[in-house]
Amino acid sequence: MFRLLGSDGVIYESNQPGALGGHRKLKIYGSLDCESAKRAIAKGQYVKQRVFFADETTAIAAGYRPCQKCLPKRHAIWKADPDAWPLNASRMDW
């Protein structure tokens, strides 16, 4: 079983692993192979705040924003207009 964060911010058990990782305190989500997250984890940081999401829609609904390092296009759109971000997200390619 895998532990994922739902759109309501509550952890739930899933038979499927998460598609995205995130940082609970910073409210950031990104790819599971994000180099920035991997470096922090290797230093022993980040791990206690690590969360996983089934998909991007769930991460956004939970109030998380895209990672600047591994999702730069999405992050730029979010940063330009955070209030419009959920609307813009569905129109972007990874």
Phi and psi restraints in degrees (value plus and minus 20) as a CYANA .aco file:
   2 PHE   PHI    -137.1   -97.1
   2 PHE   PSI     130.3   170.3
   3 ARG   PHI    -125.8   -85.8
   3 ARG   PSI      96.5   136.5
   4 LEU   PHI    -138.4   -98.4
   4 LEU   PSI     134.0   174.0
   5 LEU   PHI    -114.1   -74.1
   5 LEU   PSI     108.5   148.5
   6 GLY   PHI    -106.4   -66.4
   6 GLY   PSI     151.6   191.6
   7 SER   PHI     -82.3   -42.3
   7 SER   PSI     -40.3    -0.3
   8 ASP   PHI    -109.8   -69.8
   8 ASP   PSI     -17.2    22.8
   9 GLY   PHI      63.0   103.0
   9 GLY   PSI     -11.4    28.6
  10 VAL   PHI    -123.6   -83.6
  10 VAL   PSI     116.4   156.4
  11 ILE   PHI     -93.8   -53.8
  11 ILE   PSI     117.3   157.3
  12 TYR   PHI    -157.2  -117.2
  12 TYR   PSI     139.4   179.4
  13 GLU   PHI    -106.5   -66.5
  13 GLU   PSI     120.4   160.4
  14 SER   PHI    -159.4  -119.4
  14 SER   PSI     128.6   168.6
  15 ASN   PHI     -97.4   -57.4
  15 ASN   PSI     -38.9     1.1
  16 GLN   PHI    -124.4   -84.4
  16 GLN   PSI     120.9   160.9
  17 PRO   PHI     -90.3   -50.3
  17 PRO   PSI     142.5   182.5
  18 GLY   PHI     -90.5   -50.5
  18 GLY   PSI     129.9   169.9
  19 ALA   PHI    -111.4   -71.4
  19 ALA   PSI     -41.3    -1.3
  20 LEU   PHI    -155.5  -115.5
  20 LEU   PSI     132.5   172.5
  21 GLY   PHI    -129.9   -89.9
  21 GLY   PSI     145.3   185.3
  22 GLY   PHI    -175.6  -135.6
  22 GLY   PSI     152.1   192.1
  23 HIS   PHI    -138.5   -98.5
  23 HIS   PSI      94.5   134.5
  24 ARG   PHI     -79.1   -39.1
  24 ARG   PSI     -66.0   -26.0
  25 LYS   PHI     -91.7   -51.7
  25 LYS   PSI     -60.2   -20.2
  26 LEU   PHI    -104.7   -64.7
  26 LEU   PSI     -32.6     7.4
  27 LYS   PHI      38.0    78.0
  27 LYS   PSI      26.6    66.6
  28 ILE   PHI    -135.6   -95.6
  28 ILE   PSI     123.0   163.0
  29 TYR   PHI    -146.4  -106.4
  29 TYR   PSI     134.5   174.5
  30 GLY   PHI    -185.8  -145.8
  30 GLY   PSI    -194.3  -154.3
  31 SER   PHI     -89.9   -49.9
  31 SER   PSI     136.0   176.0
  32 LEU   PHI     -89.8   -49.8
  32 LEU   PSI     -39.0     1.0
  33 ASP   PHI    -124.9   -84.9
  33 ASP   PSI       3.4    43.4
  34 CYS   PHI     -78.7   -38.7
  34 CYS   PSI     103.1   143.1
  35 GLU   PHI     -84.3   -44.3
  35 GLU   PSI     -57.0   -17.0
  36 SER   PHI     -83.0   -43.0
  36 SER   PSI     -66.1   -26.1
  37 ALA   PHI     -85.5   -45.5
  37 ALA   PSI     -60.9   -20.9
  38 LYS   PHI     -82.0   -42.0
  38 LYS   PSI     -60.3   -20.3
  39 ARG   PHI     -83.8   -43.8
  39 ARG   PSI     -64.6   -24.6
  40 ALA   PHI     -83.3   -43.3
  40 ALA   PSI     -62.4   -22.4
  41 ILE   PHI     -84.0   -44.0
  41 ILE   PSI     -60.7   -20.7
  42 ALA   PHI     -82.5   -42.5
  42 ALA   PSI     -48.2    -8.2
  43 LYS   PHI    -106.3   -66.3
  43 LYS   PSI     -20.2    19.8
  44 GLY   PHI      67.0   107.0
  44 GLY   PSI     -12.7    27.3
  45 GLN   PHI    -114.7   -74.7
  45 GLN   PSI     151.2   191.2
  46 TYR   PHI      58.3    98.3
  46 TYR   PSI     -54.5   -14.5
  47 VAL   PHI     -77.0   -37.0
  47 VAL   PSI     -63.8   -23.8
  48 LYS   PHI     -88.0   -48.0
  48 LYS   PSI     -42.2    -2.2
  49 GLN   PHI    -120.5   -80.5
  49 GLN   PSI     -18.5    21.5
  50 ARG   PHI     -91.6   -51.6
  50 ARG   PSI     113.1   153.1
  51 VAL   PHI    -153.2  -113.2
  51 VAL   PSI     144.1   184.1
  52 PHE   PHI    -151.3  -111.3
  52 PHE   PSI     127.7   167.7
  53 PHE   PHI    -143.1  -103.1
  53 PHE   PSI     126.2   166.2
  54 ALA   PHI     -86.9   -46.9
  54 ALA   PSI     -56.1   -16.1
  55 ASP   PHI    -181.3  -141.3
  55 ASP   PSI     154.6   194.6
  56 GLU   PHI     -88.1   -48.1
  56 GLU   PSI     -57.4   -17.4
  57 THR   PHI     -77.3   -37.3
  57 THR   PSI     -62.0   -22.0
  58 THR   PHI     -86.7   -46.7
  58 THR   PSI     -62.6   -22.6
  59 ALA   PHI     -80.4   -40.4
  59 ALA   PSI     -65.0   -25.0
  60 ILE   PHI     -85.2   -45.2
  60 ILE   PSI     -63.9   -23.9
  61 ALA   PHI     -82.9   -42.9
  61 ALA   PSI     -49.9    -9.9
  62 ALA   PHI     -99.8   -59.8
  62 ALA   PSI     -22.7    17.3
  63 GLY   PHI      73.5   113.5
  63 GLY   PSI      -1.7    38.3
  64 TYR   PHI    -113.8   -73.8
  64 TYR   PSI     133.2   173.2
  65 ARG   PHI    -133.0   -93.0
  65 ARG   PSI     140.6   180.6
  66 PRO   PHI     -92.1   -52.1
  66 PRO   PSI     128.6   168.6
  67 CYS   PHI     -90.3   -50.3
  67 CYS   PSI     115.4   155.4
  68 GLN   PHI     -88.7   -48.7
  68 GLN   PSI     -52.4   -12.4
  69 LYS   PHI     -99.4   -59.4
  69 LYS   PSI     -68.5   -28.5
  70 CYS   PHI    -117.5   -77.5
  70 CYS   PSI     -34.3     5.7
  71 LEU   PHI    -150.1  -110.1
  71 LEU   PSI      38.2    78.2
  72 PRO   PHI     -81.3   -41.3
  72 PRO   PSI     -57.5   -17.5
  73 LYS   PHI     -86.4   -46.4
  73 LYS   PSI     -64.5   -24.5
  74 ARG   PHI     -85.5   -45.5
  74 ARG   PSI     -60.7   -20.7
  75 HIS   PHI     -82.9   -42.9
  75 HIS   PSI     -60.9   -20.9
  76 ALA   PHI     -82.1   -42.1
  76 ALA   PSI     -60.4   -20.4
  77 ILE   PHI     -87.7   -47.7
  77 ILE   PSI     -63.6   -23.6
  78 TRP   PHI     -79.8   -39.8
  78 TRP   PSI     -67.3   -27.3
  79 LYS   PHI     -84.2   -44.2
  79 LYS   PSI     -56.3   -16.3
  80 ALA   PHI     -85.0   -45.0
  80 ALA   PSI     -55.0   -15.0
  81 ASP   PHI    -177.9  -137.9
  81 ASP   PSI      61.2   101.2
  82 PRO   PHI     -75.8   -35.8
  82 PRO   PSI     -52.4   -12.4
  83 ASP   PHI     -90.2   -50.2
  83 ASP   PSI     -47.6    -7.6
  84 ALA   PHI    -111.8   -71.8
  84 ALA   PSI     -24.6    15.4
  85 TRP   PHI     -72.2   -32.2
  85 TRP   PSI     -70.6   -30.6
  86 PRO   PHI     -78.5   -38.5
  86 PRO   PSI     -53.3   -13.3
  87 LEU   PHI     -90.6   -50.6
  87 LEU   PSI     -59.6   -19.6
  88 ASN   PHI     -94.5   -54.5
  88 ASN   PSI     -47.9    -7.9
  89 ALA   PHI     -79.8   -39.8
  89 ALA   PSI     -58.7   -18.7
  90 SER   PHI     -90.0   -50.0
  90 SER   PSI     -35.0     5.0
  91 ARG   PHI    -117.9   -77.9
  91 ARG   PSI     -19.8    20.2
  92 MET   PHI    -119.9   -79.9
  92 MET   PSI     123.5   163.5
  93 ASP   PHI    -107.9   -67.9
  93 ASP   PSI     132.4   172.4
